[in-house]
Amino acid sequence: MEDNLSTGVEDITYRGLVLLPRSVDWRIEVAFADETMSRVARLTLRNSAKASHWNVAGVTIGSTLAEVQKINGKPFLVHGFDSDFSGFVVSWKGGKLDGKLPGGCRVGVRFGKDNNSAPDLSAERIPSDNGKLLKWGPVVEQIEVSFSDK
């Protein structure tokens, strides 16, 4: 099913399709790098089911900040929770999730927490081992797997 999909960030839309749209725990969005929809740019998993059967390098929808930090092997940086980019990983800081994964893809993650605003976590780059952030307890709400020709 072809569609224009939204990133949820600054109302950006892109050409894509949704695989298994009625199955919230298997749903996956496919974005294309070109108008002919012949080159996949990224795959996106969202928290529509609060859980997912998909996992990328061990990260899945609902993974905690501490779990992702353990998978990465070290702390990383998260964008503050006061803008359209809130909760996105800014840098994996050279951890296992940094750089290309097998198959040449890169993983991006967005953290959040339902109906609960973050307590004074509005800095542009917050370390994942920040005590206030860990106590608040955000979980993975979105995973993006990006592909490039490079």
Secondary structure as UniProt FT lines:
FT   STRAND          2..6
FT   TURN            10..11
FT   STRAND          13..19
FT   TURN            21..22
FT   TURN            24..26
FT   STRAND          28..32
FT   TURN            35..36
FT   STRAND          40..46
FT   TURN            48..49
FT   TURN            57..58
FT   TURN            61..62
FT   HELIX           65..72
FT   STRAND          77..78
FT   TURN            84..87
FT   STRAND          88..91
FT   TURN            93..94
FT   TURN            96..97
FT   TURN            102..104
FT   STRAND          105..112
FT   TURN            114..115
FT   STRAND          126..127
FT   TURN            128..129
FT   HELIX           131..136
FT   STRAND          139..147
//
